[in-house]
Amino acid sequence: MMTALLEYVSGILIVIGALFALVASIGLLRLPDLYTRMHAASKAGTLGSCVMLIALAVQSQDLAIAMRALAGVVFFLMTVPISSHLLAKAAHAAGCRLWSKSLRDDIERGVQSVVKTTQS
C-alpha cells in the first residue's frame, strides 16, 4: 500500500517537473531576447529539475540515493540564480541589447547609481 502511494506521488512529481521543463523549453524558443530567454531557462528549468530530483528521492528505497538527490536540489537552488545573473551581466557588458519593447534596463540603472554614489 505504501509503495503504491510513493509510486503515485513520484509519478505526479515527474509529470509536474516535466511540465516545467517543457515551459522552459517553450520559453527558450518563443521569448524575444537573451535576457527573457535566460529568465525562462533559469526559473522554470531549475524548478522542473528540482521537482524531478525530489521525485527521485521519494521513489528511491535507498537513503544514500535520496540524500544525493536532495543535495542536487540544494546545489541547483544555490548555483543557478547566481550563474544566470552573472551571465546576464556579462552579456550586458558585451553589448547584447534588450528587446526593443523593453521598458527599462535595470542593469544599466544599477551601474549608473553606483557611479553616482562613488563620485559624490
C-alpha positions as CSV (number, residue, x, y, z in Angstrom):
1,M,0.0,0.0,0.0
2,M,2.7,2.5,1.0
3,T,4.9,1.6,-2.1
4,A,1.9,2.2,-4.4
5,L,1.3,5.6,-2.8
6,L,5.0,6.5,-3.2
7,E,4.9,5.5,-6.8
8,Y,1.9,7.7,-7.5
9,V,3.5,10.7,-5.7
10,S,6.7,10.3,-7.6
11,G,4.9,9.9,-10.8
12,I,2.9,13.1,-10.2
13,L,6.1,14.9,-9.3
14,I,7.8,13.6,-12.5
15,V,4.9,14.9,-14.6
16,I,5.0,18.3,-12.9
17,G,8.7,18.6,-13.3
18,A,8.4,17.6,-17.0
19,L,5.8,20.3,-17.5
20,F,8.1,22.9,-16.0
21,A,10.9,21.7,-18.2
22,L,8.5,22.0,-21.2
23,V,7.6,25.5,-20.3
24,A,11.3,26.4,-20.0
25,S,12.0,25.0,-23.5
26,I,9.0,26.8,-25.0
27,G,10.3,30.0,-23.4
28,L,13.7,29.4,-24.9
29,L,12.0,29.2,-28.3
30,R,9.4,31.9,-28.1
31,L,10.7,34.7,-26.0
32,P,12.2,37.7,-27.8
33,D,15.7,38.4,-26.4
34,L,18.5,36.8,-24.5
35,Y,17.5,38.1,-21.1
36,T,13.9,36.8,-21.1
37,R,15.1,33.5,-22.5
38,M,17.7,33.3,-19.8
39,H,14.9,34.0,-17.2
40,A,12.7,31.2,-18.6
41,A,15.6,28.7,-18.6
42,S,16.8,29.6,-15.2
43,K,13.5,29.7,-13.4
44,A,11.3,27.1,-15.0
45,G,14.2,24.8,-15.9
46,T,15.5,24.8,-12.3
47,L,12.1,24.2,-10.8
48,G,11.5,21.3,-13.2
49,S,14.8,19.7,-12.4
50,C,14.4,20.2,-8.7
51,V,10.9,18.6,-8.7
52,M,12.2,15.6,-10.7
53,L,15.1,15.2,-8.3
54,I,12.6,15.3,-5.4
55,A,10.6,12.6,-7.2
56,L,13.8,10.5,-7.4
57,A,14.3,11.0,-3.7
58,V,10.7,9.9,-3.0
59,Q,10.9,6.9,-5.3
60,S,14.3,5.5,-4.2
61,Q,14.4,2.9,-1.5
62,D,18.0,3.8,-0.5
63,L,18.7,6.7,1.9
64,A,22.0,7.4,0.1
65,I,20.3,8.0,-3.2
66,A,17.7,10.2,-1.6
67,M,20.3,12.3,0.1
68,R,22.2,12.7,-3.1
69,A,19.1,13.8,-5.0
70,L,18.2,16.3,-2.3
71,A,21.8,17.6,-2.3
72,G,21.4,18.1,-6.1
73,V,18.3,20.2,-5.4
74,V,20.2,22.3,-2.9
75,F,23.1,22.6,-5.4
76,F,20.7,23.7,-8.2
77,L,18.9,26.3,-5.9
78,M,22.3,27.8,-4.8
79,T,24.1,28.0,-8.2
80,V,21.5,28.7,-10.9
81,P,20.4,32.1,-9.8
82,I,24.0,33.3,-9.3
83,S,25.2,31.9,-12.6
84,S,22.3,33.3,-14.6
85,H,22.8,36.7,-13.0
86,L,26.5,36.7,-13.9
87,L,25.8,35.5,-17.4
88,A,23.2,38.3,-17.9
89,K,25.7,40.9,-16.6
90,A,28.4,39.6,-18.9
91,A,26.0,39.7,-21.9
92,H,25.1,43.2,-21.0
93,A,28.7,44.3,-20.7
94,A,29.4,42.6,-24.1
95,G,26.8,44.8,-25.6
96,C,23.8,42.4,-26.0
97,R,20.8,44.7,-26.4
98,L,17.5,44.4,-24.8
99,W,14.3,43.7,-26.8
100,S,13.1,46.9,-28.5
101,K,9.8,46.9,-26.4
102,S,11.6,46.6,-23.0
103,L,10.6,49.4,-20.7
104,R,13.7,49.8,-18.6
105,D,17.3,48.5,-18.2
106,D,17.8,47.6,-14.6
107,I,21.4,46.6,-15.1
108,E,22.3,50.0,-16.7
109,R,20.4,51.8,-13.9
110,G,22.3,49.9,-11.3
111,V,25.6,50.8,-12.9
112,Q,24.7,54.5,-13.1
113,S,23.6,54.6,-9.4
114,V,26.9,53.0,-8.3
115,V,28.8,55.6,-10.4
116,K,26.8,58.5,-8.9
117,T,27.5,57.3,-5.4
118,T,31.2,56.8,-5.9
119,Q,31.6,60.3,-7.5
120,S,29.8,62.1,-4.6
